Amino acid sequence: MRTSRTLAVALCAVALTATAACGKDGTPGAAATASDAPKLPTYTVKTDAKVDSPIIAEAKKRGQLIIGAKADQPNLGWEDVASGDRSGFDIEVAKMIAADLGFTPQQIKWQTLVSSQREPAIAKGQIDFYVGTYSINDERKKTVSFAGPYYIAGQDLLVKQDNTTITGAESVNGKNVCTATGSTSIKNIQQYSPKITQFDTYSACVEKLLSGEVDAVTTDDAILKGYASKYAGKLKVVGKPFTKENYGVGLNKDDAVLRNAISDALKAHEDNGDWKKAYDATLGASGSPAPEVPALDRY
């Protein structure tokens, strides 16, 4: 009896390497292996790209494209501190655009900016453009221009896994809710709770949530899903978005040529399937399927 049981265990162990588990398809034991995970697309760099933009002319002169981004948003805009490598959906969108403008990944200089620094950095020419969960709205259009939207998110709430009292925006009155300084999330959540804690980064808010110093973190659901995935079993997204956030590429207000070129690049990579492949390999890791590609707003 012991020998038969030992043989069965051994056979199951062999099967694990091929099927991930001795179980039926669709059960938790039948999870895909790492080799089955979606792969990031590669982008062909246009060697004949002609964009009559002063910003691109200066970038070609220096041999480097300076792109503003976030560095603390898992699956969206993340920087590996040890290696300096960037990853996430926003990073891939930036690489698509750079390729169509004639720049290789090695010619991209990433500039990390917190939410409150975005408009000043664009207006002062400190970056060539910005890709980082940047919601398009009329107030920001007074200072900067946008290409897109390339993704539509909705503001939601991140809470501890065992939290049963916060079920949506309408239930946060009297709760301590954390968000990032300079984000649109502040104004949106103030309609439901006056008790707001602010930090420069969402990662600081998440740390306070994990330690129990705040009751919830609020921002776009795409960002929150990344943190919920990173801290699986500890944090969860409530799942009731209460706004609509159109993510756009922020750039100089007066450079219509560059705005159109970026819009053309977004459209090309959406149409050829790169957009969905990039989503599946990044934000798709949270378990949420790719949404419909939003229509570009050319103006």
C-alpha positions as CSV (number, residue, x, y, z in Angstrom):
1,M,0.0,0.0,0.0
2,R,2.8,2.4,0.9
3,T,4.7,1.5,-2.3
4,S,1.6,2.2,-4.5
5,R,1.0,5.5,-2.8
6,T,4.7,6.5,-3.2
7,L,4.5,5.6,-6.9
8,A,1.3,7.7,-7.4
9,V,2.9,10.7,-5.7
10,A,6.0,10.3,-8.0
11,L,3.8,10.1,-11.1
12,C,1.9,13.2,-10.0
13,A,5.2,15.1,-9.5
14,V,6.2,14.2,-13.1
15,A,2.9,15.3,-14.4
16,L,3.2,18.6,-12.6
17,T,6.0,19.7,-14.9
18,A,3.8,19.3,-17.9
19,T,0.3,20.2,-16.7
20,A,1.0,22.4,-13.6
21,A,-1.1,20.0,-11.4
22,C,-2.7,16.6,-11.0
23,G,-6.2,17.9,-11.4
24,K,-9.0,18.9,-13.8
25,D,-8.7,21.7,-16.2
26,G,-10.1,24.9,-14.6
27,T,-9.3,24.0,-11.1
28,P,-6.8,26.1,-9.0
29,G,-4.2,23.3,-9.5
30,A,-4.4,23.7,-13.3
31,A,-2.8,27.2,-13.4
32,A,-0.7,28.2,-16.4
33,T,3.1,27.9,-16.1
34,A,5.4,30.9,-16.4
35,S,6.2,29.9,-20.0
36,D,2.5,30.3,-20.8
37,A,2.4,33.9,-19.6
38,P,1.7,36.5,-22.3
39,K,4.8,37.9,-23.9
40,L,5.5,41.6,-24.5
41,P,5.5,42.7,-28.1
42,T,8.5,44.2,-29.8
43,Y,8.3,47.5,-31.8
44,T,10.1,48.2,-35.1
45,V,11.8,51.5,-34.9
46,K,11.1,53.8,-37.9
47,T,14.4,54.9,-39.4
48,D,12.6,57.3,-41.8
49,A,10.4,59.0,-39.2
50,K,9.8,62.6,-40.1
51,V,8.1,64.7,-37.5
52,D,8.4,68.5,-38.0
53,S,8.4,69.2,-34.3
54,P,10.9,71.4,-32.4
55,I,10.7,69.0,-29.5
56,I,11.6,66.0,-31.6
57,A,14.3,68.0,-33.5
58,E,15.9,68.8,-30.1
59,A,15.6,65.1,-29.0
60,K,17.3,63.9,-32.2
61,K,20.0,66.4,-31.7
62,R,20.8,65.1,-28.2
63,G,20.2,61.5,-29.4
64,Q,17.8,60.9,-26.6
65,L,14.1,61.1,-26.0
66,I,13.1,62.2,-22.4
67,I,9.8,60.6,-21.3
68,G,8.2,61.4,-18.0
69,A,6.7,58.3,-16.2
70,K,5.7,56.9,-12.9
71,A,8.0,54.4,-11.1
72,D,5.9,53.0,-8.3
73,Q,2.8,51.6,-10.0
74,P,3.0,47.8,-10.5
75,N,2.0,46.6,-14.0
76,L,1.7,50.2,-15.2
77,G,4.8,52.2,-14.5
78,W,7.4,50.4,-12.4
79,E,11.1,50.8,-11.9
80,D,13.3,48.0,-10.6
81,V,15.5,49.9,-8.2
82,A,18.4,47.4,-8.5
83,S,18.6,47.3,-12.3
84,G,16.9,50.5,-13.3
85,D,14.6,48.6,-15.7
86,R,11.1,50.0,-16.3
87,S,8.1,47.8,-16.9
88,G,4.3,48.1,-17.2
89,F,1.5,49.1,-19.6
90,D,2.4,52.8,-19.6
91,I,6.0,52.0,-20.3
92,E,5.1,49.8,-23.2
93,V,2.8,52.6,-24.6
94,A,5.7,55.0,-24.4
95,K,8.0,52.5,-26.2
96,M,5.5,52.2,-29.0
97,I,5.4,55.9,-29.5
98,A,9.1,56.3,-29.3
99,A,9.6,53.6,-32.0
100,D,7.3,55.4,-34.4
101,L,9.2,58.6,-33.7
102,G,12.5,57.0,-34.6
103,F,13.9,56.2,-31.1
104,T,15.1,52.8,-29.8
105,P,14.4,51.8,-26.2
106,Q,18.1,52.5,-25.5
107,Q,17.5,56.1,-26.6
108,I,14.8,56.7,-24.0
109,K,15.7,58.5,-20.8
110,W,13.0,57.9,-18.2
111,Q,12.2,60.8,-15.9
112,T,10.2,59.9,-12.8
113,L,7.6,62.5,-11.9
114,V,5.0,62.5,-9.1
115,S,1.5,63.7,-10.1
116,S,2.0,67.3,-8.9
117,Q,5.2,67.7,-11.1
118,R,3.6,66.8,-14.4
119,E,2.3,70.1,-15.8
120,P,5.3,72.1,-14.7
121,A,7.7,69.6,-16.2
122,I,5.9,69.6,-19.5
123,A,5.4,73.4,-19.7
124,K,9.1,74.1,-18.9
125,G,10.4,71.5,-21.5
126,Q,12.0,69.3,-18.9
127,I,10.5,66.3,-20.6
128,D,9.5,65.7,-24.2
129,F,6.2,64.0,-23.2
130,Y,4.6,62.2,-20.3
131,V,3.0,58.7,-20.1
132,G,1.8,57.8,-16.7
133,T,-1.9,57.3,-15.8
134,Y,-2.5,60.9,-16.8
135,S,-6.2,61.8,-16.9
136,I,-7.3,64.1,-19.6
137,N,-9.4,67.0,-18.4
138,D,-10.2,70.6,-19.4
139,E,-8.4,72.2,-16.5
140,R,-5.1,70.5,-17.5
141,K,-5.7,71.4,-21.1
142,K,-5.1,75.0,-20.1
143,T,-1.5,74.2,-19.4
144,V,-0.6,71.1,-21.5
145,S,-1.9,69.2,-24.5
146,F,-3.0,65.5,-24.7
147,A,-2.8,62.7,-27.3
148,G,-5.2,59.9,-26.7
149,P,-7.0,58.5,-24.8
150,Y,-5.2,55.2,-25.0
151,Y,-6.9,53.7,-22.0
152,I,-10.1,54.3,-19.9
153,A,-10.0,53.7,-16.1
154,G,-12.4,54.5,-13.3
155,Q,-11.6,55.7,-9.7
156,D,-12.1,53.0,-7.1
157,L,-10.9,52.0,-3.6
158,L,-8.2,49.7,-2.3
159,V,-8.8,48.2,1.1
160,K,-7.5,45.4,3.3
161,Q,-8.6,41.9,2.3
162,D,-10.7,41.5,5.4
163,N,-12.4,44.9,5.2
164,T,-16.2,44.5,5.0
165,T,-17.3,48.0,5.9
166,I,-16.0,49.8,2.8
167,T,-18.1,48.6,-0.1
168,G,-17.9,51.7,-2.4
169,A,-17.5,55.4,-2.4
170,E,-20.7,56.0,-0.6
171,S,-19.4,54.0,2.5
172,V,-16.2,56.0,3.2
173,N,-17.7,58.9,5.1
174,G,-15.7,59.3,8.3
175,K,-13.0,56.9,7.0
176,N,-9.4,58.0,6.4
177,V,-8.8,57.8,2.7
178,C,-5.4,58.3,1.2
179,T,-4.5,59.5,-2.3
180,A,-1.7,61.3,-4.2
181,T,-1.1,65.1,-4.1
182,G,-1.9,66.7,-7.4
183,S,-4.2,63.9,-8.6
184,T,-7.8,64.2,-9.8
185,S,-8.7,61.6,-7.1
186,I,-8.7,64.3,-4.4
187,K,-11.6,66.3,-5.7
188,N,-13.6,63.2,-6.7
189,I,-13.3,61.5,-3.2
190,Q,-14.0,64.7,-1.3
191,Q,-17.7,64.4,-2.4
192,Y,-17.9,61.3,-0.2
193,S,-15.4,62.0,2.7
194,P,-13.7,65.1,4.0
195,K,-11.0,63.0,5.7
196,I,-8.2,62.9,3.1
197,T,-4.6,62.0,3.7
198,Q,-2.2,63.0,0.9
199,F,1.3,61.8,-0.1
200,D,3.4,62.4,-3.2
201,T,3.1,58.8,-4.3
202,Y,0.4,56.1,-4.2
203,S,3.1,53.6,-2.9
204,A,3.3,55.7,0.3
205,C,-0.5,55.5,0.6
206,V,-0.4,51.7,0.2
207,E,2.3,51.4,2.9
208,K,0.0,53.3,5.3
209,L,-2.9,51.1,4.3
210,L,-0.9,47.9,5.1
211,S,0.1,49.3,8.5
212,G,-3.5,50.3,9.3
213,E,-2.8,54.1,9.4
214,V,-5.4,54.7,6.7
215,D,-8.6,52.9,5.9
216,A,-8.4,53.0,2.1
217,V,-6.4,54.2,-0.9
218,T,-8.3,55.8,-3.8
219,T,-7.2,56.4,-7.4
220,D,-7.8,54.8,-10.8
221,D,-8.7,51.1,-10.7
222,A,-5.9,50.2,-13.1
223,I,-3.4,51.4,-10.5
224,L,-5.1,49.8,-7.6
225,K,-5.3,46.4,-9.4
226,G,-1.5,46.5,-9.7
227,Y,-1.1,46.9,-6.0
228,A,-3.8,44.3,-5.3
229,S,-1.8,41.9,-7.5
230,K,1.5,42.7,-5.8
231,Y,0.0,42.2,-2.3
232,A,-2.3,39.3,-3.2
233,G,-4.2,38.0,-0.1
234,K,-3.6,41.3,1.8
235,L,-5.3,43.9,-0.3
236,K,-8.3,44.0,-2.6
237,V,-10.0,46.4,-5.0
238,V,-13.6,47.1,-4.0
239,G,-14.7,46.9,-7.6
240,K,-17.2,49.8,-7.9
241,P,-15.6,52.6,-10.0
242,F,-17.3,55.9,-9.5
243,T,-15.6,58.1,-12.2
244,K,-14.4,57.7,-15.8
245,E,-10.7,58.5,-16.4
246,N,-9.3,58.9,-19.9
247,Y,-5.6,58.3,-19.9
248,G,-3.6,60.5,-22.3
249,V,-0.1,61.3,-23.3
250,G,0.8,64.8,-22.0
251,L,2.9,67.1,-24.1
252,N,3.6,70.8,-24.9
253,K,0.4,72.7,-25.4
254,D,1.5,74.4,-28.7
255,D,3.0,71.4,-30.5
256,A,0.1,70.1,-32.6
257,V,2.5,68.3,-34.9
258,L,3.9,66.1,-32.1
259,R,0.4,65.5,-30.7
260,N,-0.8,64.3,-34.1
261,A,2.3,62.1,-34.5
262,I,1.7,60.5,-31.1
263,S,-1.9,59.9,-32.0
264,D,-0.9,58.3,-35.2
265,A,1.5,56.0,-33.3
266,L,-1.2,55.0,-30.8
267,K,-3.6,54.2,-33.6
268,A,-1.1,52.1,-35.5
269,H,-0.1,50.0,-32.5
270,E,-3.8,49.6,-31.5
271,D,-4.7,48.4,-35.0
272,N,-1.8,45.9,-35.3
273,G,-2.5,44.2,-32.0
274,D,0.5,45.6,-30.0
275,W,-1.8,47.4,-27.6
276,K,-3.6,44.3,-26.6
277,K,-0.4,42.2,-26.4
278,A,1.1,44.8,-24.1
279,Y,-2.0,44.9,-21.9
280,D,-2.2,41.1,-21.6
281,A,1.5,41.0,-20.5
282,T,1.2,43.8,-17.9
283,L,-2.2,44.9,-16.6
284,G,-3.7,41.6,-17.7
285,A,-1.6,39.9,-14.9
286,S,-4.3,41.2,-12.4
287,G,-6.8,38.9,-14.0
288,S,-8.8,41.6,-15.7
289,P,-9.3,41.0,-19.5
290,A,-8.4,43.8,-21.9
291,P,-11.1,46.4,-22.4
292,E,-12.1,47.9,-25.7
293,V,-9.6,50.3,-27.2
294,P,-10.9,53.8,-26.7
295,A,-11.5,56.1,-29.7
296,L,-8.8,58.8,-30.1
297,D,-9.8,62.4,-29.6
298,R,-8.1,64.4,-32.2
299,Y,-8.4,68.1,-31.7
